[in-house]
């Protein structure tokens, strides 16, 4: 894993945290949940993000910025989703001096809003 990929994951984590805070305060609506069929297929089918226009409108990022972020995400998570163990491995690289697994577990659960064991780019 190269430094550029780690930087992209760090940016993605900050973005997701910010969006979650906005959702909690009711400033934006959560609307990126997958259907039940998509959840069942997630283990075998590569995940594709929602239309960039929707992500652009909900996140206030430009289409180009979203493309760059998604490219970094796909570089680290080629399937388009990340499970908890992979998330912990990536997250631990930001804190090499200590054990971040407990906090990474809580952070992953905050992102995994549908509790399917995977977090997608959205």
C-alpha positions as CSV (number, residue, x, y, z in Angstrom):
1,X,0.0,0.0,0.0
2,X,1.6,3.3,-1.1
3,X,1.4,6.6,0.7
4,X,-0.9,8.2,-2.0
5,X,-3.4,5.3,-1.4
6,X,-3.3,5.9,2.4
7,X,-3.8,9.6,1.9
8,X,-6.9,8.9,-0.2
9,X,-8.3,6.5,2.5
10,X,-7.6,9.1,5.1
11,X,-9.5,11.7,3.1
12,X,-12.3,9.2,2.6
13,X,-12.6,8.5,6.3
14,X,-12.7,12.2,7.1
15,X,-15.4,12.7,4.4
16,X,-17.5,9.9,5.7
17,X,-17.3,11.1,9.3
18,X,-18.3,14.6,8.2
19,X,-21.3,13.2,6.2
20,X,-22.3,11.1,9.1
21,X,-22.3,14.1,11.4
22,X,-24.4,16.1,8.9
23,X,-26.8,13.2,8.7
24,X,-27.0,13.0,12.5
25,X,-27.8,16.7,12.7
26,X,-30.4,16.4,10.0
27,X,-28.6,18.7,7.6
28,X,-28.6,16.1,4.8
29,X,-30.7,12.9,4.3
30,X,-29.2,9.5,4.3
31,X,-30.1,7.9,1.0
32,X,-27.3,5.7,-0.2
33,X,-28.6,2.3,1.2
34,X,-28.4,-0.7,-1.1
35,X,-31.5,-2.9,-1.7
36,X,-31.8,-6.3,-0.2
37,X,-30.9,-7.9,-3.5
38,X,-27.7,-5.9,-3.7
39,X,-26.8,-6.9,-0.2
40,X,-27.1,-10.6,-1.0
41,X,-25.0,-10.2,-4.1
42,X,-22.3,-8.0,-2.6
43,X,-20.1,-10.9,-1.7
44,X,-19.7,-12.1,-5.3
45,X,-20.4,-9.0,-7.4
46,X,-18.2,-6.0,-7.5
47,X,-19.9,-2.9,-6.1
48,X,-20.4,0.1,-8.3
49,X,-21.2,3.5,-6.7
50,X,-24.4,5.4,-7.2
51,X,-24.5,7.9,-10.0
52,X,-21.9,10.5,-9.5
53,X,-24.5,13.2,-9.8
54,X,-26.3,11.9,-6.7
55,X,-23.0,11.7,-4.7
56,X,-22.1,15.1,-6.0
57,X,-25.4,16.6,-4.8
58,X,-25.2,14.9,-1.4
59,X,-21.6,15.5,-0.6
60,X,-20.9,18.8,-2.3
61,X,-17.8,17.4,-3.9
62,X,-17.2,18.0,-7.6
63,X,-17.5,15.1,-10.1
64,X,-13.7,15.3,-10.6
65,X,-13.0,15.1,-6.8
66,X,-15.3,12.1,-6.5
67,X,-13.6,10.4,-9.3
68,X,-10.2,10.9,-7.7
69,X,-11.5,9.7,-4.3
70,X,-13.2,6.7,-5.9
71,X,-10.0,5.8,-7.8
72,X,-8.1,5.8,-4.5
73,X,-10.7,3.7,-2.8
74,X,-10.8,1.2,-5.6
75,X,-7.0,1.0,-5.5
76,X,-7.1,-0.1,-1.9
77,X,-10.4,-2.1,-2.2
78,X,-10.7,-3.5,-5.7
79,X,-14.1,-5.2,-5.0
80,X,-15.7,-1.8,-4.3
81,X,-16.4,-2.7,-0.7
82,X,-14.2,-3.1,2.4
83,X,-14.9,-5.5,5.2
84,X,-14.0,-4.9,8.8
85,X,-10.7,-6.8,8.8
86,X,-9.4,-4.9,5.8
87,X,-10.7,-1.6,7.3
88,X,-8.7,-2.4,10.5
89,X,-5.6,-3.1,8.5
90,X,-5.8,0.2,6.5
91,X,-6.8,2.2,9.6
92,X,-3.9,0.7,11.7
93,X,-1.4,2.2,9.2
94,X,-2.4,5.7,10.4
95,X,-1.5,4.7,14.0
96,X,1.6,2.6,13.8
97,X,2.7,3.3,17.4
98,X,-0.4,1.8,19.0
99,X,-3.2,-0.7,18.8
100,X,-6.1,1.0,16.9
101,X,-8.2,-2.2,16.4
102,X,-10.8,-1.4,19.1
103,X,-11.4,2.1,17.8
104,X,-11.4,0.9,14.2
105,X,-14.1,-1.6,15.1
106,X,-16.3,1.2,16.5
107,X,-15.5,3.4,13.5
108,X,-16.3,0.6,11.0
109,X,-19.7,-0.1,12.8
110,X,-20.5,3.6,12.5
111,X,-19.9,3.4,8.7
112,X,-21.7,0.1,8.3
113,X,-25.1,1.5,8.8
114,X,-27.0,-1.5,7.4
115,X,-24.8,-3.9,9.4
116,X,-24.0,-6.2,6.4
117,X,-20.3,-6.4,7.3
118,X,-19.1,-4.2,4.4
119,X,-18.7,-0.5,3.7
120,X,-18.9,0.8,0.1
121,X,-17.5,4.0,-1.4
122,X,-20.8,5.9,-0.8
